Amino acid sequence: MTIRLVRLPAISIPCGTDRCGLPFGLQIIAARGQDRTLLEAAQEIEAVLRT
C-alpha cells in the first residue's frame, strides 16, 4: 500500500549520485498530522548531507 493511500505525510530528499552517476534519495514518512515535524527533520537531514 502506498503512503498516499494511508494519508501519511512523506518527503523525498535527494542524496546525490552513485558510482554510475545514477541519482538516489531518501524518503522519510511521519505520523498523520506531523507535517511540520517531517519538514523540520528533512531540513536537518539536508543540512547534514551538505557537509
N, C-alpha and C positions, 0 to 999 in steps of 0.2 A: 504494500500500500504506500502510495507516495505521501510525502509530507503535506502537500496541498489538500489532499483528501481528508486528512485528520485535522487540518486547520491549525498547524503549529507554525510559529514564525521560524524562518530559516534564512541563512545568508551564505553565500559562497564568496570565499576570499581567494584571489589569485595568489599563488605562492611562487611562481617562477616557471622555469622550464627544466626538463630532464636532460640527460646526456644527448638525446637525439633531437633536442630542440622543441619537443612537444610540451605544451603548457599543461600545468596541473594546478589544482586548487584544493582548498579545504572547505567543507561545508559544515557549519555548526547549526544546531537546532536548539530552540529553547522551549520551555513550557508555555502553554497558552497564556496570553496576557503579559508575557515577559519581553515584549518587543524592545523596550528601552535597554534592558539588561543585555539582550542579544547584541544590539548595536554597540553598546559600551564594550562588551567582550570582543567584538570584531575589531573595534578601534585599537584595543590593547594588543591583540594578536598582530594586526598590521604593523603596529609600532615595533614589535619585537622582530618581525620578519624583515623590516627595513634595515635593522642593524647588522 
